[in-house]
Amino acid sequence: MATRVQDSADVSPEATLGDGTSVWHLAQVREGAVLGENCIVGRGAYVGTGVTMGDNCKLQNYALVYEPAVLEDGVFVGPAVVFTNDHYPRSVAPDGSLKRGDDWEAVGVTCKEGSSIGARAVCVAPVTIGRWAMVAAGSVVVKDVPDFALVAGVPARRLRWVGRAGVPLEPSGEGRWVCPKTGETYTEDDDRLMEAAP
């Protein structure tokens, strides 16, 4: 399946787009960015220099994914989400001179397989969003999010556990959890959730 890039999008010839990937109106994909197969980059979204995205990722409208972010397969980034990339952002140096691109150390956001970031959330790098975790809309993430955690708030804190289907899990006793949608079971140990062995 061919890639699809709208005429108003700005995709660097030095970017790599996988088969079936679509880049919509007014989006920008910078040089060195690598997008996997069947990705969607929504209207006005930004993918920074050297950002890596796996297969089947979705960046909704106006999401800003600054380098050196890494998105594994199946990551969802909601509308107007921002991934930061600087510990101490300044436009100028202490002497008042304009800072250049090599005057700072870029730090990134890593989104593990299947994770979802809700609309207008801000992820403050460096931070890792765990596998199949979910960040609620409007949250500010300042520390790593465990696998399967649902986090919300400013700063974001874990409220519940979610399964692969994205719905909150229900307790089934003795550190076990079950997904009401799929029936999959999970085990909790020391504030970590893992898929139960089949």
C-alpha positions in Angstrom: 0.0 0.0 0.0 1.4 3.4 -1.0 2.1 6.3 1.3 -0.2 9.3 1.1 1.0 12.9 1.7 -1.3 15.8 1.2 0.0 18.7 -0.9 0.0 21.1 2.0 2.1 18.8 4.2 5.8 19.5 4.5 7.7 16.1 4.5 11.5 16.2 4.3 13.0 14.2 1.5 15.3 12.9 4.2 12.4 11.4 6.2 11.4 7.8 5.8 7.7 6.9 5.6 6.6 3.2 5.7 4.0 1.7 3.4 0.5 2.8 4.0 1.4 5.8 6.1 -0.6 9.0 5.6 0.5 12.6 6.4 -2.4 15.0 6.4 -2.8 18.8 5.7 -0.3 21.2 7.1 1.6 18.5 9.0 5.4 18.6 9.1 7.8 15.6 9.2 11.4 16.7 9.6 14.6 15.2 8.2 15.8 11.9 9.6 12.4 11.0 11.0 11.5 7.4 10.5 7.8 6.4 10.5 6.7 2.8 10.2 3.9 1.2 8.2 0.3 2.4 8.4 1.0 5.5 10.5 -1.3 8.5 10.5 0.0 12.0 11.0 -3.0 14.3 11.5 -3.5 17.9 10.4 -1.0 20.3 11.7 1.0 17.7 13.6 4.8 18.0 13.9 7.3 15.2 13.9 10.8 16.4 14.8 14.2 15.6 13.4 15.2 12.0 13.9 12.0 11.0 15.7 11.3 7.3 15.4 7.8 5.8 15.1 6.9 2.1 14.8 4.0 0.6 12.8 0.4 1.6 13.2 0.9 4.8 15.2 -1.6 7.6 15.2 -0.7 11.3 15.8 -3.9 13.3 16.0 -4.3 16.9 14.8 -1.7 19.4 16.1 0.3 16.9 18.2 3.9 18.1 18.7 6.4 15.3 18.9 9.8 16.8 19.4 13.1 14.9 18.9 14.5 12.6 20.1 11.1 11.0 20.9 10.6 7.2 20.2 7.2 5.7 19.7 6.9 1.9 19.5 4.3 0.1 17.6 0.6 1.0 18.0 1.1 4.3 20.0 -1.8 6.8 20.0 -1.0 10.5 20.5 -4.1 12.6 20.9 -4.9 16.1 19.6 -2.6 18.9 20.7 -0.4 16.6 22.8 3.1 18.0 23.5 6.3 16.1 24.0 9.0 18.3 25.4 12.8 17.8 24.8 14.8 20.2 27.0 15.6 20.1 30.7 16.2 23.8 31.0 14.7 25.7 28.0 16.1 29.1 27.2 16.0 31.2 24.0 19.2 33.0 25.0 22.5 32.2 26.8 23.3 34.1 30.1 25.2 36.7 28.1 22.1 37.4 26.0 23.3 35.8 22.8 20.8 33.6 20.9 21.2 29.9 21.7 22.0 27.6 18.8 20.8 24.1 18.1 24.0 22.6 19.6 23.9 24.7 22.8 21.7 22.2 24.7 21.2 18.5 25.3 18.0 17.1 23.8 16.1 14.6 26.0 13.2 12.6 24.7 9.9 11.0 25.5 9.6 7.2 24.9 6.2 5.6 24.4 6.2 1.9 24.7 4.0 -0.5 22.6 0.3 0.3 22.6 0.4 3.3 24.9 -2.1 6.1 24.5 -1.7 9.8 25.4 -4.9 11.8 25.7 -5.8 15.1 24.2 -3.7 18.1 25.3 -1.5 16.1 27.7 2.1 17.3 28.1 4.9 14.8 28.6 7.9 16.4 30.1 11.1 14.7 28.9 12.9 12.6 29.8 10.0 10.2 30.6 8.8 6.8 29.5 5.2 5.8 29.0 4.9 2.1 29.6 3.3 -0.6 27.5 -0.4 -0.3 27.0 -0.5 2.6 29.6 -3.0 5.4 29.2 -2.4 9.1 30.0 -5.7 11.0 30.6 -6.5 14.1 28.6 -5.0 17.3 30.0 -2.5 15.5 32.2 1.1 16.6 32.8 3.5 13.6 33.0 6.7 14.3 34.8 7.8 10.8 35.8 7.8 7.4 34.2 4.4 5.7 33.8 4.3 1.9 34.5 2.9 -0.6 32.0 -0.9 -0.8 32.0 -1.3 2.2 34.3 -4.0 4.8 33.8 -2.6 8.2 35.0 -4.3 11.5 35.3 -3.8 15.0 36.8 -1.2 17.6 37.2 1.2 16.1 37.9 -0.1 12.8 36.6 -0.6 10.0 39.2 -1.8 6.4 38.7 -5.5 6.1 39.3 -6.2 2.6 38.0 -4.9 -0.2 35.8 -6.1 -0.7 32.2 -5.7 -3.7 29.9 -4.9 -3.9 26.2 -8.4 -2.8 25.3 -8.0 0.4 27.2 -10.8 -0.1 29.7 -10.2 -0.1 33.5 -9.5 -3.5 34.9 -11.6 -5.1 37.7 -10.1 -6.7 40.8 -10.5 -10.5 41.0 -8.8 -11.1 44.3 -5.3 -11.9 45.5 -3.4 -9.4 43.3 -5.3 -10.5 40.2 -7.1 -8.2 37.7 -9.4 -9.0 34.8 -10.4 -7.0 31.7 -14.2 -6.8 31.5 -14.1 -6.4 27.7 -11.7 -9.2 26.7 -11.5 -11.5 29.8 -7.7 -11.2 29.8 -6.2 -11.6 33.3 -3.3 -9.7 34.9 -1.3 -10.0 38.1 -0.1 -7.1 40.3 3.1 -7.3 42.2 4.9 -4.5 44.0 3.0 -1.8 42.1 3.6 -3.4 38.7 1.1 -5.1 36.5 1.9 -8.0 34.2 -0.1 -10.2 31.9 -1.0 -13.5 33.5 0.5 -16.6 32.0 -2.0 -18.3 29.7 
